[in-house]
Amino acid sequence: KGITNNLIVKTMHAAMAEIPLEMEYLPEDIRVRNHLSEYNFALKNMHFPESEENCIIARNRFVFDEFFFFLLSMQLSKENTQKLKNEFTFAEDSFVEDLMNHLPYELTSAQKRAVAQIRSDLREACIMQRLVQGDVGSGKTILAFLAMIMTAENGYQSALMVPTEVLARQHYESLCTLLKENNLTEYNPRLLTGSTKAKERREIYASLEDGSCKMVIGTHALIQEKVQYKNLALVITDEQHRFGVRQRTALAEKGEPPNVLVMSATPIPRTLAIILYGDLSISVIDELPAKRLPIKNCVVDTSYRPKAYRFITRQVELGRQAYVICPMVEESEGLEAENVTDYTQLLKKELPGITVEMLHGQMKAAQKNEIMERFASGEIQVLVSTTVVEVGVNVPNATVMMVENAERFGLAQLHQLRGRVGRGEHQ
């Protein structure tokens, strides 16, 4: 209070007089390549611009510097953290190629590239810390399985941590099928979730501790205090943004620091990925498997509803299934948005002869799982849900998703949601 503009200008002049303006820390080639002004010009014109244009030029230089130093420090910290020694030795093996040749489909070249990167990481002197990023349905799960099999083949344990029980069970079943098809029967894969019964849980704990179980798939249950591993060499977390760094660390502290593989389907611009996962190397899977058709998207207003209902009915008649997503569980004062409870009743009237059920986060876990299983098995044809389905449900038969009040969802959310359809070969 009491400080005048005049005084501030004077003080700024005085401060500027003290600064060595000839100091320049950016190498010239970086400056020229990015069309940046020199430091002395930028500093003068940031505080006392001769024109608006000069002020913008000055600001660009300082904005660049801020990001530049930020990324530089990320890079430094990355170089310091990656020095964690890899205590596990992975043999050079042709076994993975054989396995890949036996798959019922050909991997895309992007998947093969990622497999090669993972294999070479695992043989490095320092532990692997890799993020595999690829659109929904680009085939990240098979990479996780291949990495787990490589680990087991070398005599070590691996853990795959996913956000929901339904997804854990789906992954577990797919993994068992893959192992059976390739006669890999000695790894004893187990499924560990919140609803695993106490007796079975004790058996799983014992088999992880004595090393007879080489692969475990589960939810957060994998990082509880009671779980001890004999030689956990690989930790895979799926849908990364659902697990906090602390949870990743908790899993990583179960023994020697394990190799870490992180999977994400949310498309993150590369620079942002460096900021969020500065400690990770990044593999991008940028191709879809051969049989997949690109998802068609359209934005419509509410007058389109009757047409949309007819479209959903037609798809169900063809034997497909549909999701309808609403932002709220039930009606709320003052909020103009569709809710799951009323919408389900409405659709039951609008779509006679079609099984419509609802799903939301306030239901008990057992009830949620039961609804999801019935949807996965095709018994429920239209599922009205909140965003609880956004992560981890694989229903290849679902081909339509209708999102109500789309403006209430974030971009990453819409992307995740969209990934629930188009997982089979139908458009």
C-alpha positions as CSV (number, residue, x, y, z in Angstrom):
1,K,0.0,0.0,0.0
2,G,1.3,3.4,-0.8
3,I,3.7,2.3,-3.5
4,T,3.3,4.3,-6.7
5,N,3.7,3.2,-10.3
6,N,6.5,5.8,-10.5
7,L,8.4,4.1,-7.7
8,I,8.0,0.7,-9.3
9,V,9.4,2.0,-12.6
10,K,12.3,3.6,-10.9
11,T,13.1,0.5,-8.9
12,M,12.9,-1.6,-12.1
13,H,15.4,0.8,-13.8
14,A,17.7,0.5,-10.8
15,A,17.5,-3.3,-10.8
16,M,18.1,-3.5,-14.5
17,A,21.3,-1.4,-14.1
18,E,22.7,-4.2,-11.8
19,I,22.1,-7.0,-14.3
20,P,25.0,-8.1,-16.6
21,L,23.0,-7.8,-19.8
22,E,25.8,-9.4,-21.9
23,M,25.0,-12.7,-20.2
24,E,23.6,-15.3,-22.7
25,Y,23.2,-18.9,-21.8
26,L,21.4,-20.4,-24.8
27,P,23.7,-21.8,-27.5
28,E,23.4,-19.7,-30.7
29,D,22.1,-22.6,-32.9
30,I,19.2,-23.2,-30.5
31,R,18.3,-19.5,-30.5
32,V,18.5,-19.2,-34.3
33,R,16.6,-22.5,-34.9
34,N,13.7,-21.3,-32.7
35,H,13.7,-17.7,-33.8
36,L,14.5,-16.4,-30.4
37,S,15.8,-12.9,-29.5
38,E,19.0,-12.4,-27.4
39,Y,18.8,-12.3,-23.6
40,N,19.6,-8.6,-23.3
41,F,17.0,-7.6,-25.9
42,A,14.4,-9.8,-24.2
43,L,15.1,-8.5,-20.7
44,K,14.9,-4.8,-21.8
45,N,11.7,-5.3,-23.8
46,M,10.0,-7.5,-21.3
47,H,10.2,-4.6,-18.8
48,F,10.3,-1.5,-21.0
49,P,9.1,-2.6,-24.4
50,E,9.6,-0.2,-27.3
51,S,6.6,-1.6,-29.1
52,E,4.0,-4.3,-28.6
53,E,5.7,-6.5,-31.1
54,N,9.0,-6.3,-29.2
55,C,7.2,-7.2,-26.0
56,I,5.8,-10.4,-27.7
57,I,9.3,-11.3,-29.0
58,A,10.7,-10.9,-25.5
59,R,8.0,-12.9,-23.9
60,N,8.5,-15.8,-26.4
61,R,12.1,-15.9,-25.4
62,F,11.3,-16.3,-21.7
63,V,8.5,-18.8,-22.3
64,F,11.0,-20.9,-24.3
65,D,13.6,-20.6,-21.5
66,E,11.1,-21.8,-18.9
67,F,10.2,-24.9,-20.8
68,F,13.7,-25.5,-21.9
69,F,15.1,-25.5,-18.4
70,F,12.2,-27.6,-17.2
71,L,12.8,-30.3,-19.8
72,L,16.5,-30.0,-19.1
73,S,16.0,-30.7,-15.5
74,M,13.6,-33.6,-16.3
75,Q,16.3,-35.1,-18.5
76,L,19.0,-34.7,-15.8
77,S,16.8,-36.4,-13.2
78,K,16.0,-39.1,-15.7
79,E,19.7,-39.8,-16.2
80,N,20.1,-39.9,-12.5
81,T,17.2,-42.3,-11.8
82,Q,17.8,-44.7,-14.6
83,K,21.0,-45.8,-12.9
84,L,19.1,-48.4,-10.8
85,K,20.9,-51.6,-11.4
86,N,19.0,-54.4,-13.0
87,E,19.5,-57.4,-10.7
88,F,17.9,-59.8,-13.1
89,T,19.7,-61.4,-16.0
90,F,17.6,-62.2,-19.0
91,A,19.1,-64.7,-21.5
92,E,19.3,-64.0,-25.2
93,D,16.6,-66.2,-26.6
94,S,14.8,-67.2,-29.8
95,F,11.9,-68.4,-27.7
96,V,9.9,-65.1,-28.1
97,E,10.1,-65.3,-31.9
98,D,8.6,-68.9,-31.8
99,L,5.9,-67.7,-29.5
100,M,5.1,-64.7,-31.8
101,N,4.9,-67.0,-34.8
102,H,2.4,-69.3,-33.0
103,L,0.0,-66.5,-32.3
104,P,-3.3,-66.8,-34.2
105,Y,-2.6,-63.4,-35.8
106,E,0.3,-61.5,-37.1
107,L,1.6,-58.7,-34.8
108,T,1.6,-55.2,-36.5
109,S,5.1,-53.7,-37.1
110,A,4.5,-51.2,-34.3
111,Q,3.8,-54.1,-31.9
112,K,7.0,-55.9,-33.1
113,R,9.0,-52.7,-32.6
114,A,7.7,-52.4,-29.0
115,V,8.5,-56.1,-28.3
116,A,12.0,-55.6,-29.5
117,Q,12.4,-52.5,-27.3
118,I,11.1,-54.4,-24.3
119,R,13.4,-57.3,-24.9
120,S,16.5,-55.1,-25.2
121,D,15.5,-53.1,-22.1
122,L,15.2,-56.3,-20.0
123,R,18.7,-57.3,-20.9
124,E,20.2,-53.8,-20.1
125,A,22.4,-53.3,-17.0
126,C,19.9,-50.7,-15.7
127,I,16.2,-51.6,-15.0
128,M,13.6,-51.0,-17.7
129,Q,11.1,-48.1,-17.2
130,R,9.0,-47.9,-20.3
131,L,5.6,-46.4,-21.2
132,V,3.8,-48.2,-24.0
133,Q,1.2,-45.8,-25.5
134,G,-1.2,-46.8,-28.1
135,D,-4.8,-46.1,-29.0
136,V,-7.5,-48.4,-27.5
137,G,-7.5,-51.7,-29.3
138,S,-4.0,-51.3,-30.7
139,G,-3.0,-54.5,-29.0
140,K,-1.0,-53.5,-25.9
141,T,-2.3,-56.5,-23.8
142,I,-0.5,-59.1,-25.9
143,L,2.8,-57.2,-25.4
144,A,2.2,-57.4,-21.6
145,F,1.6,-61.1,-21.9
146,L,4.7,-61.7,-24.0
147,A,6.8,-59.7,-21.5
148,M,5.4,-61.8,-18.6
149,I,6.2,-65.0,-20.5
150,M,9.8,-63.9,-21.2
151,T,10.1,-63.1,-17.5
152,A,8.8,-66.5,-16.4
153,E,10.9,-68.3,-19.0
154,N,14.0,-66.7,-17.4
155,G,12.8,-68.0,-14.0
156,Y,11.4,-64.8,-12.5
157,Q,8.0,-63.5,-11.4
158,S,5.9,-60.8,-13.0
159,A,2.8,-58.9,-11.8
160,L,0.2,-57.2,-14.0
161,M,-1.8,-54.6,-12.1
162,V,-5.1,-53.3,-13.5
163,P,-7.7,-50.9,-12.2
164,T,-10.8,-53.1,-12.0
165,E,-11.7,-56.7,-11.0
166,V,-13.6,-57.3,-14.2
167,L,-10.6,-56.4,-16.3
168,A,-8.3,-58.4,-14.1
169,R,-10.5,-61.5,-14.7
170,Q,-10.6,-60.9,-18.4
171,H,-6.9,-60.5,-18.7
172,Y,-6.4,-63.6,-16.5
173,E,-8.6,-65.7,-18.7
174,S,-6.9,-64.5,-21.9
175,L,-3.5,-65.2,-20.4
176,C,-4.5,-68.7,-19.4
177,T,-5.8,-69.4,-22.9
178,L,-2.6,-68.1,-24.5
179,L,-0.4,-70.3,-22.2
180,K,-2.6,-73.4,-22.9
181,E,-2.4,-72.9,-26.6
182,N,1.4,-72.8,-26.4
183,N,1.7,-75.7,-23.9
184,L,3.3,-73.4,-21.3
185,T,1.8,-75.1,-18.3
186,E,4.4,-74.7,-15.6
187,Y,4.0,-71.0,-14.7
188,N,1.0,-71.3,-12.4
189,P,-0.7,-68.0,-13.2
190,R,-3.0,-66.6,-10.4
191,L,-5.7,-64.0,-10.1
192,L,-5.7,-61.8,-7.0
193,T,-8.4,-59.2,-6.4
194,G,-10.4,-57.7,-3.5
195,S,-13.0,-60.5,-3.8
196,T,-10.6,-63.4,-3.7
197,K,-11.7,-65.6,-0.8
198,A,-9.4,-65.8,2.3
199,K,-8.4,-69.5,1.8
200,E,-7.5,-69.0,-1.8
201,R,-5.7,-65.7,-1.0
202,R,-3.4,-67.6,1.5
203,E,-2.6,-70.1,-1.1
204,I,-1.7,-67.4,-3.6
205,Y,0.5,-65.5,-1.0
206,A,2.3,-68.8,-0.3
207,S,2.9,-69.6,-4.0
208,L,4.2,-66.0,-4.6
209,E,6.5,-66.3,-1.7
210,D,8.0,-69.6,-2.6
211,G,8.2,-68.7,-6.3
212,S,6.0,-71.5,-7.6
213,C,3.6,-68.9,-9.0
214,K,5.5,-67.0,-11.8
215,M,2.7,-64.7,-12.9
216,V,0.0,-62.8,-11.0
217,I,-2.7,-60.6,-12.4
218,G,-4.8,-58.4,-10.1
219,T,-6.0,-55.1,-8.8
220,H,-4.6,-53.0,-5.9
221,A,-4.6,-56.3,-3.9
222,L,-1.2,-57.0,-5.4
223,I,0.5,-54.2,-3.4
224,Q,-0.9,-55.0,0.1
225,E,1.6,-55.5,2.9
226,K,0.9,-59.2,3.1
227,V,2.1,-60.0,-0.4
228,Q,5.7,-61.1,-0.5
229,Y,7.4,-62.1,-3.8
230,K,10.3,-64.4,-4.2
231,N,11.9,-62.7,-7.3
232,L,9.6,-60.1,-8.8
233,A,11.4,-59.0,-12.0
234,L,8.7,-57.2,-13.9
235,V,5.8,-55.0,-12.9
236,I,3.2,-54.0,-15.5
237,T,0.6,-51.4,-14.7
238,D,-2.3,-51.0,-17.1
239,E,-4.2,-47.7,-17.7
240,Q,-1.5,-45.8,-16.0
241,H,-3.5,-42.7,-15.1
242,R,-5.5,-44.8,-12.7
243,F,-2.5,-45.6,-10.5
244,G,-0.8,-43.0,-8.5
245,V,3.0,-42.8,-8.5
246,R,2.9,-44.0,-4.9
247,Q,1.1,-47.2,-5.8
248,R,3.6,-47.9,-8.6
249,T,6.4,-47.3,-6.1
250,A,4.7,-49.6,-3.5
251,L,4.7,-52.4,-6.0
252,A,8.3,-51.7,-7.0
253,E,9.5,-51.9,-3.5
254,K,8.5,-55.6,-3.1
255,G,12.1,-56.7,-3.5
256,E,15.0,-55.8,-5.8
257,P,13.8,-52.9,-8.0
258,P,11.8,-54.6,-10.7
259,N,11.6,-53.7,-14.4
260,V,8.6,-51.5,-15.0
261,L,6.3,-51.4,-18.0
262,V,3.4,-49.0,-18.0
263,M,0.5,-49.1,-20.5
264,S,-1.7,-46.2,-21.4
265,A,-4.4,-45.7,-24.0
266,T,-5.0,-42.0,-23.4
267,P,-3.2,-40.2,-26.3
268,I,-0.8,-37.9,-24.6
269,P,1.2,-35.4,-26.7
270,R,4.9,-36.3,-26.5
271,T,6.0,-33.2,-24.5
272,L,3.3,-33.8,-22.0
273,A,4.3,-37.4,-21.7
274,I,7.8,-36.3,-20.9
275,I,6.4,-34.1,-18.1
276,L,4.1,-36.7,-16.7
277,Y,6.4,-39.7,-17.1
278,G,9.8,-38.0,-17.2
279,D,11.4,-41.2,-15.9
280,L,10.1,-43.4,-18.6
281,S,11.2,-44.3,-22.2
282,I,8.3,-44.2,-24.6
283,S,7.1,-46.7,-27.2
284,V,4.2,-45.6,-29.4
285,I,2.0,-48.2,-31.0
286,D,0.6,-46.2,-34.0
287,E,-1.1,-49.0,-36.0
288,L,-4.3,-50.9,-35.5
289,P,-4.5,-54.7,-36.0
290,A,-5.6,-55.7,-39.5
291,K,-9.2,-56.7,-38.7
292,R,-10.1,-53.5,-36.9
293,L,-12.2,-50.8,-38.5
294,P,-11.8,-47.2,-37.6
295,I,-14.5,-45.9,-35.2
296,K,-17.0,-43.5,-36.8
297,N,-17.8,-40.5,-34.6
298,C,-20.6,-37.9,-34.9
299,V,-21.9,-35.1,-32.7
300,V,-25.6,-34.5,-32.8
301,D,-28.2,-32.5,-30.9
302,T,-31.1,-34.0,-28.8
303,S,-33.5,-33.9,-31.8
304,Y,-31.5,-36.8,-33.1
305,R,-32.6,-39.1,-30.3
306,P,-35.4,-41.0,-32.0
307,K,-33.1,-41.8,-34.9
308,A,-30.4,-42.9,-32.5
309,Y,-32.8,-45.3,-30.7
310,R,-33.8,-46.8,-34.1
311,F,-30.1,-47.2,-34.9
312,I,-29.4,-49.0,-31.6
313,T,-32.4,-51.2,-32.1
314,R,-31.1,-52.2,-35.6
315,Q,-27.7,-53.0,-34.2
316,V,-29.2,-55.2,-31.4
317,E,-31.3,-57.0,-34.0
318,L,-28.0,-57.7,-35.8
319,G,-26.8,-59.3,-32.6
320,R,-24.6,-56.4,-31.4
321,Q,-24.7,-54.5,-28.1
322,A,-24.7,-50.8,-27.1
323,Y,-23.6,-48.5,-24.3
324,V,-25.4,-45.4,-23.3
325,I,-23.4,-43.1,-21.1
326,C,-24.9,-40.4,-18.7
327,P,-23.0,-38.0,-16.5
328,M,-25.1,-38.6,-13.4
329,V,-26.4,-41.5,-11.3
330,E,-29.7,-39.9,-10.3
331,E,-31.6,-36.6,-10.8
332,S,-30.1,-33.7,-9.0
333,E,-31.4,-30.2,-8.2
334,G,-30.5,-27.5,-10.6
335,L,-28.4,-29.7,-12.9
336,E,-29.6,-30.1,-16.4
337,A,-28.0,-33.4,-17.3
338,E,-29.2,-36.9,-18.0
339,N,-29.0,-39.5,-15.2
340,V,-28.7,-43.2,-15.4
341,T,-31.7,-44.1,-13.2
342,D,-34.3,-42.3,-15.2
343,Y,-32.7,-42.9,-18.5
344,T,-32.8,-46.7,-18.0
345,Q,-36.6,-46.5,-17.3
346,L,-37.0,-44.4,-20.4
347,L,-35.1,-46.8,-22.6
348,K,-37.0,-49.8,-21.3
349,K,-40.1,-48.1,-22.7
350,E,-38.5,-46.9,-25.9
351,L,-36.8,-50.2,-26.7
352,P,-39.5,-52.9,-26.1
353,G,-38.2,-56.5,-26.2
354,I,-34.6,-55.4,-25.6
355,T,-32.8,-56.1,-22.3
356,V,-31.7,-52.7,-20.8
357,E,-29.8,-52.6,-17.5
358,M,-28.0,-49.9,-15.6
359,L,-24.5,-49.7,-14.0
360,H,-23.0,-47.0,-11.8
361,G,-20.4,-46.4,-9.1
362,Q,-22.7,-46.4,-6.2
363,M,-23.6,-50.0,-6.7
364,K,-22.0,-52.7,-4.5
365,A,-18.9,-54.4,-6.1
366,A,-20.6,-57.7,-6.4
367,Q,-23.6,-56.2,-8.2
368,K,-21.4,-54.2,-10.6
369,N,-19.4,-57.4,-11.4
370,E,-22.6,-59.3,-12.0
371,I,-24.0,-56.7,-14.4
372,M,-20.6,-56.5,-16.3
373,E,-20.4,-60.3,-16.6
374,R,-24.0,-60.4,-18.0
375,F,-23.1,-57.6,-20.5
376,A,-19.9,-59.4,-21.5
377,S,-21.8,-62.6,-22.0
378,G,-24.4,-60.9,-24.2
379,E,-27.3,-61.3,-21.9
380,I,-27.7,-57.6,-21.5
381,Q,-28.1,-55.8,-24.8
382,V,-28.0,-52.1,-23.9
383,L,-26.1,-50.9,-20.9
384,V,-26.9,-47.5,-19.4
385,S,-23.9,-46.4,-17.3
386,T,-21.8,-43.6,-15.9
387,T,-18.1,-43.4,-16.7
388,V,-17.4,-46.5,-14.5
389,V,-17.1,-48.4,-17.8
390,E,-14.4,-46.1,-19.1
391,V,-11.6,-48.4,-18.0
392,G,-11.2,-51.9,-18.7
393,V,-14.1,-53.8,-20.1
394,N,-13.6,-55.8,-23.2
395,V,-16.9,-56.6,-24.9
396,P,-15.9,-57.0,-28.6
397,N,-19.6,-57.4,-29.5
398,A,-20.5,-53.8,-28.5
399,T,-20.5,-51.6,-31.5
400,V,-22.4,-48.4,-30.5
401,M,-21.9,-45.9,-27.7
402,M,-24.2,-43.0,-27.2
403,V,-22.9,-40.3,-24.8
404,E,-25.4,-37.9,-23.4
405,N,-24.2,-34.4,-22.2
406,A,-20.8,-35.1,-23.8
407,E,-19.7,-31.5,-22.7
408,R,-19.6,-32.8,-19.1
409,F,-16.7,-35.2,-19.8
410,G,-13.1,-34.5,-20.3
411,L,-11.2,-35.3,-23.5
412,A,-9.2,-38.2,-21.9
413,Q,-12.5,-39.6,-20.6
414,L,-14.3,-39.4,-23.9
415,H,-11.3,-41.1,-25.5
416,Q,-11.3,-43.9,-22.9
417,L,-15.1,-44.2,-23.3
418,R,-14.9,-44.4,-27.1
419,G,-12.3,-47.2,-26.7
420,R,-15.1,-49.5,-25.3
421,V,-16.5,-50.0,-28.8
422,G,-14.8,-51.1,-31.9
423,R,-12.9,-53.9,-30.1
424,G,-14.2,-56.6,-32.6
425,E,-14.3,-56.8,-36.3
426,H,-17.8,-55.1,-36.7
427,Q,-18.1,-51.5,-37.6
